[in-house]
Amino acid sequence: MRMEVHESPAVTVERAEKVYRHALLGRTQAAVRDVSFSVEPGTIHGMLGPNGAGKTTTLKMLLGLVWPSGGTFRIHGQDSTRPAGRRGLGFMPEQPYFPQHLTAAGALRLYARLADVETDAIGTRISGLLERVGLAGRERATLDTFSRGMLQRLGIAQALINEPAVVILDEPASGLDPVGQRDIRNLMLSLRDAGVTVLLSSHQLSEVEAVCDRVTILNRGIVAAEGDIDDLLNVSGRASLKVRGFSAGLPREVARHADQVAVSGGVWVFSVADAAVRAVVDAIDDAHATLVSVTPMRDSLEDYFARLLADSAREVTRS
């Protein structure tokens, strides 16, 4: 069943600011200077930023864990710095901590009661969530026997125990092996398909690129970039071609247009300007090679992120 659709943004942060005052040192430090973004209902929105960018502080202000110096924070139009505004919200911190003497089911039962889940629904919800996060059969295991990856899975289960309309996940794939990372990606996509809004903070850029609809990138306490992930990563004016069958190397007509050439297992990948695509495709045909695909050229999120931070650093140096 899909969640109720809200017309207003699921999450709104406007002009967020957090200034720490060091009384002994007689100075202040701005962790967050001016951050604004919104998250549309039923989407996955990524928050990125290097260490010290203000990402964690912004999330903590949104969650009411850190009192803001300025700005407004709303979840479905309600002030999320107040307890009533956080109903219908789920959260998993980067390193979730659970009482180690509890069993997996016991821990989820505790959080279900804290979240005012109806008593009759708790048992069914616990078993369903443990299966959903890959911990089926571990209900009676005490948490001191859990690996970091298993605790991470349990952290996601507790974030979903109240069937939230908005869930905030801070590094959900941390400590997981590749199979576990895949499972968490699929879980986030299934949440989105059910109408749940996901705000994802992650250092794993491939994970963000794979699941997010939009991203907000913070740097030095401000928003460095925000937008639809395809709009950010698509390289205007260029196309990427994949070709099989150039046994003697790139034909001259292809080589004079090709850039960023790579070859692996007999498959050539390169980019060309949009205006040259027709001539290059004709040259591929003349060489009796096989055109596998032509797609808009796209940066990896890693390359985009690195370039954005490098540009930001140069601007700071010039100023």
The 8 nearest C-alpha neighbors of each residue, nearest first, counted from 0:
[[1, 193, 2, 194, 3, 192, 195, 190],
 [2, 0, 193, 194, 3, 192, 195, 4],
 [1, 3, 194, 193, 4, 195, 0, 164],
 [2, 4, 5, 1, 194, 164, 195, 0],
 [3, 5, 2, 6, 40, 194, 41, 1],
 [6, 4, 7, 3, 40, 75, 9, 8],
 [5, 7, 4, 8, 40, 9, 75, 39],
 [8, 6, 5, 75, 9, 76, 39, 40],
 [9, 7, 39, 10, 38, 40, 75, 37],
 [8, 10, 75, 40, 39, 74, 38, 7],
 [11, 9, 74, 38, 8, 37, 73, 75],
 [12, 10, 37, 73, 72, 36, 8, 13],
 [11, 13, 72, 35, 36, 71, 37, 15],
 [12, 14, 35, 71, 70, 15, 11, 34],
 [15, 13, 70, 33, 34, 35, 16, 12],
 [16, 14, 70, 34, 33, 13, 69, 35],
 [17, 15, 69, 32, 31, 68, 33, 70],
 [16, 18, 68, 31, 67, 30, 29, 32],
 [17, 19, 29, 28, 30, 68, 20, 27],
 [20, 18, 28, 27, 29, 21, 17, 30],
 [19, 21, 27, 22, 26, 28, 18, 25],
 [20, 22, 24, 26, 23, 27, 25, 19],
 [21, 23, 25, 24, 20, 26, 27, 19],
 [24, 22, 25, 21, 26, 20, 27, 19],
 [25, 23, 21, 22, 26, 27, 20, 28],
 [24, 26, 22, 23, 21, 27, 20, 28],
 [27, 25, 21, 24, 20, 22, 28, 23],
 [26, 28, 20, 19, 21, 18, 29, 25],
 [27, 29, 19, 18, 30, 20, 26, 21],
 [28, 30, 18, 31, 17, 32, 19, 27],
 [29, 31, 53, 17, 220, 18, 28, 32],
 [32, 30, 220, 16, 17, 53, 29, 33],
 [33, 31, 16, 220, 221, 29, 17, 34],
 [32, 34, 14, 221, 15, 16, 31, 220],
 [33, 35, 15, 14, 221, 222, 13, 32],
 [36, 34, 13, 12, 14, 15, 33, 37],
 [37, 35, 12, 11, 13, 34, 38, 215],
 [36, 38, 11, 10, 12, 8, 39, 35],
 [37, 39, 10, 9, 8, 44, 11, 40],
 [38, 40, 8, 9, 42, 41, 37, 10],
 [41, 39, 9, 196, 42, 8, 38, 5],
 [40, 42, 194, 196, 195, 191, 39, 43],
 [43, 41, 196, 40, 191, 39, 44, 197],
 [42, 44, 197, 211, 212, 198, 196, 45],
 [45, 43, 198, 213, 211, 214, 212, 199],
 [44, 46, 214, 199, 200, 211, 198, 215],
 [47, 45, 200, 215, 214, 216, 199, 44],
 [48, 46, 216, 217, 200, 215, 45, 201],
 [47, 49, 217, 52, 216, 218, 54, 50],
 [50, 48, 52, 51, 218, 47, 217, 202],
 [51, 49, 52, 48, 53, 54, 218, 55],
 [50, 52, 53, 49, 219, 30, 54, 218],
 [51, 53, 218, 219, 220, 48, 49, 50],
 [54, 52, 220, 56, 31, 30, 51, 55],
 [53, 55, 57, 56, 52, 48, 58, 217],
 [56, 54, 58, 57, 53, 59, 52, 200],
 [55, 57, 59, 53, 58, 54, 60, 31],
 [58, 56, 60, 54, 55, 59, 53, 61],
 [57, 59, 61, 55, 60, 56, 62, 54],
 [58, 60, 64, 62, 56, 65, 61, 57],
 [61, 59, 65, 63, 57, 62, 58, 67],
 [60, 62, 58, 59, 72, 63, 79, 57],
 [63, 61, 59, 60, 64, 58, 79, 80],
 [62, 64, 80, 60, 65, 61, 59, 66],
 [65, 63, 59, 62, 60, 66, 61, 80],
 [66, 64, 60, 59, 63, 67, 56, 62],
 [65, 67, 60, 63, 64, 68, 80, 17],
 [68, 66, 69, 17, 60, 16, 65, 70],
 [69, 67, 17, 16, 18, 66, 70, 15],
 [70, 68, 16, 67, 15, 17, 14, 71],
 [69, 71, 15, 14, 13, 16, 72, 67],
 [70, 72, 13, 12, 15, 73, 14, 69],
 [73, 71, 12, 61, 79, 78, 11, 13],
 [72, 74, 78, 77, 11, 79, 76, 10],
 [75, 73, 10, 77, 76, 9, 79, 11],
 [74, 76, 9, 77, 8, 10, 73, 7],
 [75, 77, 73, 74, 78, 7, 8, 9],
 [78, 76, 84, 73, 74, 75, 79, 83],
 [79, 77, 73, 84, 80, 72, 81, 74],
 [80, 78, 84, 73, 81, 85, 72, 74],
 [79, 81, 63, 78, 61, 62, 82, 72],
 [80, 82, 79, 84, 83, 78, 63, 85],
 [83, 81, 84, 85, 80, 79, 86, 63],
 [84, 82, 85, 81, 86, 79, 77, 78],
 [85, 83, 79, 77, 78, 82, 81, 86],
 [86, 84, 79, 82, 88, 83, 87, 81],
 [87, 85, 88, 84, 83, 82, 163, 89],
 [86, 88, 163, 164, 85, 165, 89, 161],
 [89, 87, 163, 165, 86, 85, 166, 164],
 [90, 88, 166, 158, 163, 159, 167, 165],
 [91, 89, 167, 158, 166, 168, 92, 88],
 [90, 92, 168, 158, 154, 155, 169, 167],
 [93, 91, 169, 95, 94, 90, 168, 170],
 [92, 94, 169, 170, 95, 91, 171, 173],
 [95, 93, 92, 96, 151, 91, 170, 169],
 [96, 94, 92, 154, 93, 91, 97, 151],
 [95, 97, 94, 98, 150, 154, 99, 92],
 [96, 98, 99, 95, 106, 142, 101, 150],
 [99, 97, 100, 101, 96, 142, 106, 143],
 [98, 100, 142, 143, 101, 97, 141, 102],
 [99, 101, 98, 141, 142, 143, 102, 97],
 [102, 100, 141, 99, 105, 106, 98, 142],
 [101, 103, 141, 105, 140, 139, 104, 142],
 [102, 104, 138, 106, 105, 140, 139, 142],
 [103, 105, 138, 107, 102, 106, 108, 139],
 [106, 104, 102, 108, 103, 107, 101, 109],
 [107, 105, 109, 103, 108, 104, 101, 102],
 [106, 108, 110, 104, 109, 105, 111, 157],
 [109, 107, 105, 111, 106, 110, 104, 112],
 [108, 110, 106, 112, 107, 111, 105, 113],
 [111, 109, 113, 107, 112, 108, 114, 106],
 [110, 112, 108, 114, 116, 113, 109, 160],
 [113, 111, 115, 114, 109, 110, 116, 108],
 [114, 112, 110, 111, 115, 109, 116, 108],
 [113, 115, 111, 112, 116, 110, 161, 160],
 [116, 114, 112, 113, 117, 111, 161, 118],
 [117, 115, 111, 114, 112, 161, 118, 121],
 [116, 118, 120, 119, 115, 121, 112, 111],
 [119, 117, 121, 120, 116, 112, 122, 115],
 [118, 120, 117, 121, 122, 123, 116, 124],
 [121, 119, 118, 117, 123, 122, 124, 116],
 [122, 120, 124, 118, 123, 119, 125, 117],
 [123, 121, 125, 124, 120, 126, 119, 108],
 [124, 122, 126, 125, 121, 120, 127, 119],
 [123, 125, 121, 127, 122, 126, 128, 120],
 [126, 124, 128, 122, 127, 123, 121, 129],
 [125, 127, 129, 123, 128, 124, 130, 122],
 [128, 126, 124, 130, 125, 129, 131, 123],
 [127, 129, 131, 125, 130, 126, 156, 124],
 [130, 128, 134, 135, 126, 132, 131, 127],
 [129, 131, 135, 133, 127, 128, 134, 132],
 [130, 132, 128, 129, 133, 127, 134, 186],
 [133, 131, 129, 130, 152, 134, 128, 156],
 [132, 134, 130, 131, 135, 129, 152, 182],
 [135, 133, 129, 130, 137, 132, 136, 149],
 [134, 136, 130, 129, 137, 133, 138, 126],
 [135, 137, 138, 134, 139, 130, 129, 140],
 [138, 136, 140, 135, 134, 139, 103, 129],
 [137, 139, 104, 103, 136, 140, 102, 135],
 [140, 138, 102, 137, 103, 141, 104, 136],
 [141, 139, 102, 137, 138, 103, 142, 144],
 [142, 140, 102, 101, 143, 144, 100, 103],
 [141, 143, 99, 145, 144, 102, 101, 103],
 [142, 144, 99, 141, 145, 100, 101, 146],
 [145, 143, 142, 141, 146, 140, 99, 149],
 [146, 144, 142, 143, 149, 150, 147, 141],
 [145, 147, 149, 148, 150, 144, 143, 142],
 [148, 146, 150, 149, 174, 151, 145, 175],
 [147, 149, 175, 174, 151, 146, 150, 152],
 [148, 150, 152, 146, 151, 147, 145, 153],
 [151, 149, 153, 147, 152, 148, 154, 145],
 [150, 152, 148, 154, 149, 153, 147, 155],
 [153, 151, 149, 155, 154, 150, 132, 148],
 [154, 152, 150, 156, 155, 151, 149, 157],
 [155, 153, 151, 157, 152, 156, 91, 95],
 [154, 156, 158, 152, 153, 157, 91, 159],
 [155, 157, 153, 159, 154, 158, 128, 160],
 [158, 156, 160, 154, 159, 155, 107, 153],
 [159, 157, 89, 90, 155, 156, 91, 160],
 [158, 160, 162, 156, 157, 161, 89, 163],
 [159, 161, 157, 162, 158, 111, 156, 124],
 [160, 162, 163, 159, 114, 116, 111, 87],
 [163, 161, 159, 160, 164, 87, 89, 88],
 [164, 162, 87, 88, 165, 161, 89, 159],
 [163, 165, 195, 87, 196, 88, 162, 166],
 [166, 164, 196, 88, 163, 195, 197, 89],
 [165, 167, 89, 197, 90, 88, 163, 196],
 [168, 166, 90, 198, 197, 199, 89, 91],
 [167, 169, 199, 91, 171, 90, 200, 170],
 [170, 168, 93, 200, 92, 171, 91, 199],
 [169, 171, 201, 93, 173, 172, 200, 168],
 [172, 170, 169, 173, 168, 151, 93, 155],
 [173, 171, 180, 175, 170, 174, 183, 179],
 [174, 172, 170, 175, 171, 151, 148, 93],
 [173, 175, 148, 147, 172, 176, 151, 149],
 [176, 174, 148, 179, 172, 173, 180, 177],
 [175, 177, 179, 178, 180, 174, 148, 172],
 [178, 176, 180, 179, 181, 175, 182, 172],
 [179, 177, 181, 180, 176, 182, 175, 183],
 [178, 180, 182, 176, 175, 181, 177, 183],
 [181, 179, 177, 183, 172, 182, 178, 175],
 [180, 182, 184, 178, 179, 183, 177, 185],
 [181, 183, 179, 185, 180, 184, 186, 178],
 [184, 182, 186, 180, 185, 181, 187, 179],
 [185, 183, 181, 187, 186, 182, 180, 188],
 [184, 186, 188, 182, 183, 187, 189, 181],
 [185, 187, 183, 189, 184, 188, 182, 190],
 [188, 186, 190, 184, 189, 185, 183, 191],
 [187, 189, 185, 191, 190, 186, 192, 184],
 [188, 190, 192, 186, 191, 187, 185, 193],
 [191, 189, 187, 193, 195, 188, 192, 186],
 [190, 192, 195, 194, 188, 193, 41, 189],
 [191, 193, 189, 190, 194, 188, 195, 41],
 [192, 194, 1, 190, 191, 195, 2, 189],
 [195, 193, 41, 2, 191, 1, 192, 196],
 [194, 196, 41, 191, 164, 190, 193, 165],
 [195, 197, 41, 165, 42, 40, 43, 191],
 [198, 196, 43, 166, 167, 165, 199, 44],
 [199, 197, 167, 44, 43, 45, 168, 166],
 [200, 198, 45, 168, 44, 46, 167, 197],
 [201, 199, 169, 46, 170, 45, 168, 47],
 [200, 202, 170, 203, 199, 169, 47, 46],
 [201, 203, 204, 47, 170, 200, 48, 49],
 [204, 202, 201, 206, 205, 207, 170, 172],
 [203, 205, 207, 206, 202, 208, 300, 301],
 [204, 206, 208, 207, 203, 209, 300, 301],
 [207, 205, 209, 204, 203, 208, 210, 184],
 [208, 206, 204, 211, 209, 205, 210, 45],
 [207, 209, 205, 206, 210, 211, 204, 300],
 [208, 210, 206, 207, 205, 211, 184, 204],
 [211, 209, 207, 208, 206, 188, 184, 212],
 [212, 210, 43, 207, 44, 213, 45, 208],
 [211, 213, 43, 44, 228, 227, 42, 210],
 [214, 212, 227, 44, 228, 226, 211, 45],
 [215, 213, 45, 44, 225, 226, 46, 228],
 [214, 216, 225, 46, 224, 45, 47, 217],
 [217, 215, 47, 224, 48, 223, 222, 46],
 [218, 216, 222, 48, 223, 221, 52, 47],
 [217, 219, 52, 220, 221, 48, 223, 222],
 [220, 218, 52, 221, 53, 51, 217, 31],
 [219, 221, 31, 53, 32, 52, 218, 30],
 [220, 222, 33, 34, 217, 218, 219, 32],
 [223, 221, 217, 224, 34, 216, 218, 215],
 [222, 224, 217, 216, 218, 221, 225, 307],
 [225, 223, 216, 222, 215, 226, 217, 214],
 [226, 224, 215, 214, 216, 223, 222, 227],
 [225, 227, 213, 214, 228, 231, 215, 230],
 [228, 226, 213, 230, 229, 212, 231, 214],
 [227, 229, 213, 231, 230, 212, 226, 232],
 [230, 228, 232, 231, 227, 233, 297, 212],
 [231, 229, 227, 228, 233, 232, 226, 234],
 [230, 232, 228, 229, 233, 227, 226, 225],
 [231, 233, 298, 229, 297, 230, 228, 234],
 [232, 234, 297, 230, 229, 296, 231, 235],
 [235, 233, 296, 297, 237, 232, 236, 298],
 [236, 234, 237, 233, 296, 295, 238, 297],
 [235, 237, 273, 272, 234, 238, 274, 296],
 [238, 236, 272, 273, 296, 271, 235, 234],
 [237, 239, 295, 296, 270, 271, 294, 273],
 [238, 240, 270, 296, 294, 293, 269, 295],
 [241, 239, 293, 269, 268, 292, 270, 242],
 [240, 242, 268, 292, 291, 267, 290, 293],
 [243, 241, 290, 267, 291, 289, 266, 240],
 [242, 244, 266, 289, 288, 265, 245, 267],
 [243, 245, 288, 246, 289, 265, 242, 266],
 [246, 244, 248, 247, 288, 249, 243, 265],
 [245, 247, 244, 248, 265, 249, 243, 288],
 [248, 246, 245, 249, 250, 244, 286, 265],
 [247, 249, 245, 246, 250, 244, 254, 251],
 [248, 250, 254, 245, 253, 251, 247, 252],
 [249, 251, 253, 252, 254, 248, 286, 282],
 [250, 252, 254, 253, 255, 249, 282, 256],
 [253, 251, 250, 254, 255, 282, 279, 256],
 [254, 252, 250, 279, 251, 256, 255, 257],
 [253, 255, 251, 257, 256, 249, 252, 250],
 [254, 256, 253, 252, 257, 251, 258, 250],
 [255, 257, 254, 253, 271, 258, 275, 252],
 [258, 256, 254, 271, 270, 255, 269, 253],
 [257, 259, 270, 260, 269, 271, 256, 254],
 [260, 258, 269, 270, 261, 257, 268, 271],
 [261, 259, 269, 258, 268, 257, 262, 267],
 [262, 260, 268, 267, 269, 259, 263, 266],
 [261, 263, 267, 266, 268, 265, 264, 260],
 [264, 262, 266, 265, 267, 261, 268, 243],
 [265, 263, 266, 262, 267, 243, 244, 261],
 [264, 266, 263, 243, 262, 267, 244, 245],
 [267, 265, 243, 263, 262, 264, 242, 268],
 [268, 266, 262, 242, 241, 261, 243, 265],
 [267, 269, 241, 261, 240, 260, 262, 242],
 [270, 268, 260, 259, 240, 258, 239, 257],
 [269, 271, 239, 258, 238, 257, 240, 259],
 [272, 270, 257, 238, 237, 256, 258, 273],
 [271, 273, 237, 275, 274, 236, 238, 276],
 [272, 274, 237, 276, 236, 275, 238, 271],
 [273, 275, 272, 276, 277, 236, 271, 237],
 [276, 274, 272, 273, 278, 277, 279, 271],
 [275, 277, 279, 273, 278, 274, 280, 271],
 [276, 278, 280, 279, 275, 281, 274, 273],
 [279, 277, 281, 275, 280, 276, 282, 252],
 [278, 280, 282, 276, 281, 253, 277, 275],
 [281, 279, 283, 277, 282, 278, 276, 284],
 [282, 280, 284, 278, 279, 283, 285, 277],
 [283, 281, 285, 279, 284, 280, 286, 278],
 [284, 282, 280, 286, 281, 285, 288, 279],
 [283, 285, 287, 281, 286, 282, 288, 280],
 [286, 284, 282, 287, 283, 281, 288, 280],
 [285, 287, 283, 284, 288, 282, 250, 245],
 [288, 286, 284, 285, 283, 289, 244, 245],
 [287, 289, 244, 286, 283, 243, 284, 245],
 [290, 288, 243, 242, 291, 244, 287, 283],
 [289, 291, 242, 292, 241, 243, 288, 283],
 [290, 292, 242, 241, 289, 243, 293, 240],
 [293, 291, 241, 240, 290, 294, 242, 239],
 [292, 294, 240, 239, 238, 241, 295, 291],
 [295, 293, 239, 238, 296, 292, 240, 297],
 [296, 294, 238, 239, 297, 237, 233, 293],
 [297, 295, 238, 239, 234, 237, 233, 294],
 [296, 298, 233, 232, 234, 295, 299, 239],
 [299, 297, 232, 300, 233, 303, 302, 234],
 [298, 300, 301, 302, 303, 297, 232, 208],
 [299, 301, 303, 302, 304, 204, 298, 208],
 [300, 302, 304, 299, 303, 305, 204, 205],
 [303, 301, 305, 299, 300, 304, 306, 298],
 [302, 304, 300, 306, 301, 305, 307, 298],
 [305, 303, 307, 301, 302, 306, 300, 308],
 [304, 306, 302, 308, 307, 303, 301, 309],
 [307, 305, 309, 303, 308, 304, 302, 310],
 [308, 306, 304, 310, 309, 305, 303, 311],
 [307, 309, 311, 305, 310, 306, 312, 304],
 [310, 308, 306, 312, 311, 307, 305, 313],
 [311, 309, 313, 307, 312, 308, 306, 314],
 [310, 312, 308, 314, 309, 313, 307, 315],
 [311, 313, 309, 315, 314, 310, 308, 316],
 [314, 312, 316, 310, 315, 311, 317, 309],
 [313, 315, 311, 317, 316, 312, 318, 310],
 [314, 316, 312, 318, 313, 317, 311, 310],
 [315, 317, 313, 314, 318, 312, 311, 310],
 [318, 316, 314, 315, 313, 312, 311, 310],
 [317, 315, 316, 314, 313, 312, 311, 310]]
